[in-house]
Amino acid sequence: METAVDTLKLSIEALVECADFLRRKSCGKIMEILNPTQCVRFLAAAAQLQVNLRRLGMERDENRLHSA
């Protein structure tokens, strides 16, 4: 059982690394296309998305704790 968990853990870590690479690569390509003002807007929107997703996740976790 422990070996299966270790294998799964390594697979998930590799998947996260690949996803991070893809995000960085995509972001870089997008920024090559955009002009500087558009780059700032794009990065601001991406940051706002991250903040909102984090807030939503925290609210969801809090609701689960209160309903349990």
Summary of the structure (lengths in Angstrom):
residues: 68
radius of gyration: 17.8
end to end distance: 29.3
largest distance: 52.7
contacts: 129
relative contact order: 0.06
helix: 94%
strand: 0%
